[in-house]
Amino acid sequence: MSFNDVEVIYSTHKVIPDELCDVTLEALNIVIPMEGYIGNALSDKAFRKSKVRWLRDNEYWHDLTIFIQVAGSTIGFQYWGYEDLVLEPLQLATYEEGDFYDWHLDSPPEGPRRLSLTLQLSDKTEYEGGDLEFKEYILNAEAYQKGSITMFDSSHKHRISPIVRGVRHSLVGWFR
Protein backbone atom coordinates (compact mmCIF):
# COMPACT_ATOMS: atom_id res chain seq x y z
CA MET A 1 0.00 0.00 0.00
CA SER A 2 1.08 3.53 -0.57
CA PHE A 3 -0.37 6.70 0.84
CA ASN A 4 0.37 10.02 -0.83
CA ASP A 5 -1.78 11.90 1.65
CA VAL A 6 -4.28 9.94 3.73
CA GLU A 7 -6.77 12.80 3.72
CA VAL A 8 -6.73 13.15 -0.05
CA ILE A 9 -5.56 10.02 -1.87
CA TYR A 10 -5.50 6.31 -1.04
CA SER A 11 -3.86 3.94 -3.51
CA THR A 12 -3.37 0.20 -3.19
CA HIS A 13 -1.44 -2.07 -5.52
CA LYS A 14 -3.17 -4.90 -7.41
CA VAL A 15 -5.79 -5.70 -4.77
CA ILE A 16 -8.33 -7.06 -7.28
CA PRO A 17 -7.44 -10.33 -9.07
CA ASP A 18 -7.06 -10.26 -12.87
CA GLU A 19 -10.00 -12.67 -13.18
CA LEU A 20 -12.43 -10.18 -11.58
CA CYS A 21 -11.06 -7.39 -13.77
CA ASP A 22 -11.57 -9.59 -16.86
CA VAL A 23 -15.16 -10.47 -15.87
CA THR A 24 -15.86 -6.75 -15.43
CA LEU A 25 -14.55 -6.12 -18.94
CA GLU A 26 -17.26 -8.47 -20.28
CA ALA A 27 -19.49 -5.38 -20.01
CA LEU A 28 -17.77 -4.14 -23.17
CA ASN A 29 -19.79 -6.77 -25.06
CA ILE A 30 -23.01 -6.50 -23.03
CA VAL A 31 -23.67 -2.86 -22.16
CA ILE A 32 -24.16 -0.24 -24.88
CA PRO A 33 -21.55 2.53 -24.71
CA MET A 34 -22.39 6.21 -24.64
CA GLU A 35 -20.34 9.39 -24.86
CA GLY A 36 -18.82 10.47 -21.58
CA TYR A 37 -20.49 13.61 -20.32
CA ILE A 38 -20.00 16.11 -17.56
CA GLY A 39 -22.61 15.97 -14.79
CA ASN A 40 -26.05 16.04 -16.38
CA ALA A 41 -24.83 18.18 -19.28
CA LEU A 42 -24.31 17.20 -22.89
CA SER A 43 -20.96 15.91 -24.07
CA ASP A 44 -18.31 18.62 -24.48
CA LYS A 45 -15.47 17.11 -26.55
CA ALA A 46 -13.20 20.04 -25.72
CA PHE A 47 -13.42 19.00 -22.04
CA ARG A 48 -13.99 15.24 -22.17
CA LYS A 49 -13.73 12.59 -24.84
CA SER A 50 -14.37 9.00 -23.78
CA LYS A 51 -16.96 6.23 -23.81
CA VAL A 52 -18.79 5.07 -20.68
CA ARG A 53 -21.03 2.15 -19.79
CA TRP A 54 -23.24 2.27 -16.69
CA LEU A 55 -23.22 -0.94 -14.63
CA ARG A 56 -26.32 -0.80 -12.48
CA ASP A 57 -26.69 -3.19 -9.55
CA ASN A 58 -28.54 -6.15 -11.08
CA GLU A 59 -28.08 -9.92 -11.27
CA TYR A 60 -25.07 -9.64 -13.54
CA TRP A 61 -23.18 -6.90 -11.67
CA HIS A 62 -24.44 -7.55 -8.11
CA ASP A 63 -21.29 -9.32 -6.81
CA LEU A 64 -19.06 -6.62 -8.31
CA THR A 65 -21.23 -3.87 -6.82
CA ILE A 66 -21.16 -5.50 -3.38
CA PHE A 67 -17.38 -5.93 -3.58
CA ILE A 68 -16.84 -2.26 -4.49
CA GLN A 69 -19.34 -1.12 -1.83
CA VAL A 70 -17.57 -3.11 0.90
CA ALA A 71 -14.06 -2.13 -0.23
CA GLY A 72 -14.99 1.54 -0.58
CA SER A 73 -16.85 1.65 2.71
CA THR A 74 -13.97 -0.02 4.54
CA ILE A 75 -11.33 2.29 3.06
CA GLY A 76 -13.62 5.31 3.52
CA PHE A 77 -14.06 4.55 7.21
CA GLN A 78 -10.43 3.60 7.91
CA TYR A 79 -8.81 6.56 6.19
CA TRP A 80 -11.43 9.33 6.16
CA GLY A 81 -13.69 8.32 9.05
CA TYR A 82 -16.79 8.27 6.81
CA GLU A 83 -19.67 6.07 7.89
CA ASP A 84 -22.75 4.96 5.94
CA LEU A 85 -21.26 5.54 2.50
CA VAL A 86 -23.68 4.78 -0.34
CA LEU A 87 -22.32 3.71 -3.73
CA GLU A 88 -23.76 5.29 -6.88
CA PRO A 89 -24.07 3.15 -10.06
CA LEU A 90 -20.68 2.08 -11.37
CA GLN A 91 -19.24 3.46 -14.59
CA LEU A 92 -16.96 1.50 -16.91
CA ALA A 93 -14.86 4.17 -18.65
CA THR A 94 -12.99 3.53 -21.89
CA TYR A 95 -10.33 5.90 -23.20
CA GLU A 96 -8.97 5.26 -26.69
CA GLU A 97 -6.21 7.04 -28.59
CA GLY A 98 -6.83 10.82 -28.35
CA ASP A 99 -9.40 10.50 -25.54
CA PHE A 100 -9.02 12.45 -22.27
CA TYR A 101 -10.91 14.12 -19.43
CA ASP A 102 -9.69 17.60 -18.51
CA TRP A 103 -9.23 18.94 -14.95
CA HIS A 104 -12.44 18.60 -12.93
CA LEU A 105 -14.01 17.83 -9.55
CA ASP A 106 -16.41 14.93 -9.08
CA SER A 107 -18.30 17.03 -6.54
CA PRO A 108 -17.97 20.41 -4.84
CA PRO A 109 -16.62 20.31 -1.26
CA GLU A 110 -20.15 20.55 0.18
CA GLY A 111 -21.16 17.33 -1.62
CA PRO A 112 -23.17 15.31 -2.40
CA ARG A 113 -20.31 12.95 -3.35
CA ARG A 114 -17.71 12.35 -0.66
CA LEU A 115 -15.29 9.82 -2.17
CA SER A 116 -14.35 8.73 -5.68
CA LEU A 117 -12.91 5.31 -6.55
CA THR A 118 -11.04 4.13 -9.64
CA LEU A 119 -10.32 0.45 -10.26
CA GLN A 120 -7.67 -0.01 -12.94
CA LEU A 121 -8.91 -2.67 -15.41
CA SER A 122 -6.08 -2.30 -17.96
CA ASP A 123 -2.43 -2.72 -17.21
CA LYS A 124 -0.29 0.34 -17.96
CA THR A 125 1.65 -1.70 -20.54
CA GLU A 126 -1.51 -1.75 -22.71
CA TYR A 127 -1.56 2.03 -23.29
CA GLU A 128 0.47 5.25 -23.08
CA GLY A 129 -0.84 8.48 -21.58
CA GLY A 130 -4.23 8.16 -19.90
CA ASP A 131 -2.83 8.83 -16.44
CA LEU A 132 -5.09 9.70 -13.53
CA GLU A 133 -3.41 12.93 -12.44
CA PHE A 134 -3.84 15.23 -9.48
CA LYS A 135 -2.69 18.85 -9.30
CA GLU A 136 -0.55 18.43 -6.17
CA TYR A 137 0.01 14.65 -5.92
CA ILE A 138 1.71 12.08 -8.10
CA LEU A 139 0.51 8.48 -8.06
CA ASN A 140 3.23 5.86 -8.06
CA ALA A 141 3.59 3.50 -11.03
CA GLU A 142 1.89 0.65 -9.12
CA ALA A 143 -1.40 2.59 -9.10
CA TYR A 144 -1.64 1.95 -12.87
CA GLN A 145 -1.34 -1.82 -12.66
CA LYS A 146 -4.40 -3.91 -13.45
CA GLY A 147 -6.40 -4.53 -10.27
CA SER A 148 -5.18 -1.46 -8.37
CA ILE A 149 -7.62 0.86 -6.60
CA THR A 150 -7.22 4.59 -6.06
CA MET A 151 -9.66 6.46 -3.81
CA PHE A 152 -9.76 10.19 -3.20
CA ASP A 153 -11.89 13.01 -1.87
CA SER A 154 -14.44 13.78 -4.62
CA SER A 155 -13.71 17.51 -4.32
CA HIS A 156 -10.04 17.00 -5.27
CA LYS A 157 -9.19 18.30 -8.76
CA HIS A 158 -8.01 15.58 -11.15
CA ARG A 159 -7.93 14.57 -14.81
CA ILE A 160 -7.20 11.74 -17.24
CA SER A 161 -4.35 12.81 -19.52
CA PRO A 162 -4.74 12.18 -23.28
CA ILE A 163 -4.22 8.62 -24.50
CA VAL A 164 -1.28 8.44 -26.90
CA ARG A 165 -1.43 4.71 -27.70
CA GLY A 166 -3.71 1.79 -26.87
CA VAL A 167 -6.88 1.65 -24.76
CA ARG A 168 -7.40 2.30 -21.04
CA HIS A 169 -10.35 0.75 -19.18
CA SER A 170 -11.26 1.62 -15.60
CA LEU A 171 -14.21 1.15 -13.30
CA VAL A 172 -15.26 4.34 -11.55
CA GLY A 173 -17.50 4.65 -8.52
CA TRP A 174 -18.64 7.49 -6.29
CA PHE A 175 -19.78 7.35 -2.68
CA ARG A 176 -22.29 9.74 -1.12
C-alpha positions in Angstrom: 0.0 0.0 0.0 1.1 3.5 -0.6 -0.4 6.7 0.8 0.4 10.0 -0.8 -1.8 11.9 1.6 -4.3 9.9 3.7 -6.8 12.8 3.7 -6.7 13.2 -0.1 -5.6 10.0 -1.9 -5.5 6.3 -1.0 -3.9 3.9 -3.5 -3.4 0.2 -3.2 -1.4 -2.1 -5.5 -3.2 -4.9 -7.4 -5.8 -5.7 -4.8 -8.3 -7.1 -7.3 -7.4 -10.3 -9.1 -7.1 -10.3 -12.9 -10.0 -12.7 -13.2 -12.4 -10.2 -11.6 -11.1 -7.4 -13.8 -11.6 -9.6 -16.9 -15.2 -10.5 -15.9 -15.9 -6.8 -15.4 -14.5 -6.1 -18.9 -17.3 -8.5 -20.3 -19.5 -5.4 -20.0 -17.8 -4.1 -23.2 -19.8 -6.8 -25.1 -23.0 -6.5 -23.0 -23.7 -2.9 -22.2 -24.2 -0.2 -24.9 -21.5 2.5 -24.7 -22.4 6.2 -24.6 -20.3 9.4 -24.9 -18.8 10.5 -21.6 -20.5 13.6 -20.3 -20.0 16.1 -17.6 -22.6 16.0 -14.8 -26.1 16.0 -16.4 -24.8 18.2 -19.3 -24.3 17.2 -22.9 -21.0 15.9 -24.1 -18.3 18.6 -24.5 -15.5 17.1 -26.6 -13.2 20.0 -25.7 -13.4 19.0 -22.0 -14.0 15.2 -22.2 -13.7 12.6 -24.8 -14.4 9.0 -23.8 -17.0 6.2 -23.8 -18.8 5.1 -20.7 -21.0 2.2 -19.8 -23.2 2.3 -16.7 -23.2 -0.9 -14.6 -26.3 -0.8 -12.5 -26.7 -3.2 -9.5 -28.5 -6.1 -11.1 -28.1 -9.9 -11.3 -25.1 -9.6 -13.5 -23.2 -6.9 -11.7 -24.4 -7.5 -8.1 -21.3 -9.3 -6.8 -19.1 -6.6 -8.3 -21.2 -3.9 -6.8 -21.2 -5.5 -3.4 -17.4 -5.9 -3.6 -16.8 -2.3 -4.5 -19.3 -1.1 -1.8 -17.6 -3.1 0.9 -14.1 -2.1 -0.2 -15.0 1.5 -0.6 -16.8 1.7 2.7 -14.0 0.0 4.5 -11.3 2.3 3.1 -13.6 5.3 3.5 -14.1 4.5 7.2 -10.4 3.6 7.9 -8.8 6.6 6.2 -11.4 9.3 6.2 -13.7 8.3 9.1 -16.8 8.3 6.8 -19.7 6.1 7.9 -22.7 5.0 5.9 -21.3 5.5 2.5 -23.7 4.8 -0.3 -22.3 3.7 -3.7 -23.8 5.3 -6.9 -24.1 3.2 -10.1 -20.7 2.1 -11.4 -19.2 3.5 -14.6 -17.0 1.5 -16.9 -14.9 4.2 -18.6 -13.0 3.5 -21.9 -10.3 5.9 -23.2 -9.0 5.3 -26.7 -6.2 7.0 -28.6 -6.8 10.8 -28.4 -9.4 10.5 -25.5 -9.0 12.4 -22.3 -10.9 14.1 -19.4 -9.7 17.6 -18.5 -9.2 18.9 -15.0 -12.4 18.6 -12.9 -14.0 17.8 -9.6 -16.4 14.9 -9.1 -18.3 17.0 -6.5 -18.0 20.4 -4.8 -16.6 20.3 -1.3 -20.1 20.5 0.2 -21.2 17.3 -1.6 -23.2 15.3 -2.4 -20.3 13.0 -3.3 -17.7 12.3 -0.7 -15.3 9.8 -2.2 -14.3 8.7 -5.7 -12.9 5.3 -6.5 -11.0 4.1 -9.6 -10.3 0.5 -10.3 -7.7 0.0 -12.9 -8.9 -2.7 -15.4 -6.1 -2.3 -18.0 -2.4 -2.7 -17.2 -0.3 0.3 -18.0 1.6 -1.7 -20.5 -1.5 -1.7 -22.7 -1.6 2.0 -23.3 0.5 5.3 -23.1 -0.8 8.5 -21.6 -4.2 8.2 -19.9 -2.8 8.8 -16.4 -5.1 9.7 -13.5 -3.4 12.9 -12.4 -3.8 15.2 -9.5 -2.7 18.8 -9.3 -0.6 18.4 -6.2 0.0 14.7 -5.9 1.7 12.1 -8.1 0.5 8.5 -8.1 3.2 5.9 -8.1 3.6 3.5 -11.0 1.9 0.7 -9.1 -1.4 2.6 -9.1 -1.6 2.0 -12.9 -1.3 -1.8 -12.7 -4.4 -3.9 -13.5 -6.4 -4.5 -10.3 -5.2 -1.5 -8.4 -7.6 0.9 -6.6 -7.2 4.6 -6.1 -9.7 6.5 -3.8 -9.8 10.2 -3.2 -11.9 13.0 -1.9 -14.4 13.8 -4.6 -13.7 17.5 -4.3 -10.0 17.0 -5.3 -9.2 18.3 -8.8 -8.0 15.6 -11.2 -7.9 14.6 -14.8 -7.2 11.7 -17.2 -4.4 12.8 -19.5 -4.7 12.2 -23.3 -4.2 8.6 -24.5 -1.3 8.4 -26.9 -1.4 4.7 -27.7 -3.7 1.8 -26.9 -6.9 1.7 -24.8 -7.4 2.3 -21.0 -10.4 0.7 -19.2 -11.3 1.6 -15.6 -14.2 1.1 -13.3 -15.3 4.3 -11.5 -17.5 4.7 -8.5 -18.6 7.5 -6.3 -19.8 7.4 -2.7 -22.3 9.7 -1.1 
